[in-house]
Amino acid sequence: MNVPEDLLYTETHEWIKREGENIRVGITDHAQSELTDVVYVELPKMDRQANAKEAIAVVESVKAASDIYAPVKGTIVEINKALEADPGLINREPYGQGWIFVLKIDNADDLSGSATLLANGPADLAHLSITDFWSWAFSDLCDDDLKGIFAE
């Protein structure tokens, strides 16, 4: 699994790359591999105000539709329009051309003090719960559909 050390990660499997007063956001390699083939991305609207932990985009795959959350409060200043024509970029380049949006953060301190942020590199990712991931990735499936997938 590819886990760049220079990014921040959330419990809902978004990655965050700091770019001055902005952050670039996408989904982790693990998330895209669990979703499998991404077939559609509903991008957020430009200039939209977003609150921390607010669902602002949707990634649809052949398995499920999953909300993508704003990691901190801010304003959408850029969206990855390339995903409209080629949503599979998320699968092929989750940390590169598969980014989803750029958020101008309201308060830079939110990045260091936010309860939304879970991990700061590969060592912290050991604490991610696969159960939490599945509840995120397959929130629209009933529990019976998930029985037997994991032996915990």
Secondary structure as UniProt FT lines:
FT   TURN            5..6
FT   STRAND          8..10
FT   TURN            11..12
FT   STRAND          14..19
FT   TURN            20..21
FT   STRAND          22..27
FT   HELIX           29..35
FT   STRAND          38..42
FT   TURN            46..47
FT   STRAND          49..50
FT   TURN            52..53
FT   STRAND          55..61
FT   STRAND          65..69
FT   STRAND          74..79
FT   HELIX           82..85
FT   TURN            87..88
FT   HELIX           89..92
FT   TURN            94..98
FT   STRAND          101..105
FT   HELIX           109..113
FT   TURN            115..116
FT   STRAND          117..119
FT   HELIX           122..125
FT   TURN            126..127
FT   HELIX           130..137
FT   TURN            138..140
FT   HELIX           143..146
FT   TURN            147..149
//
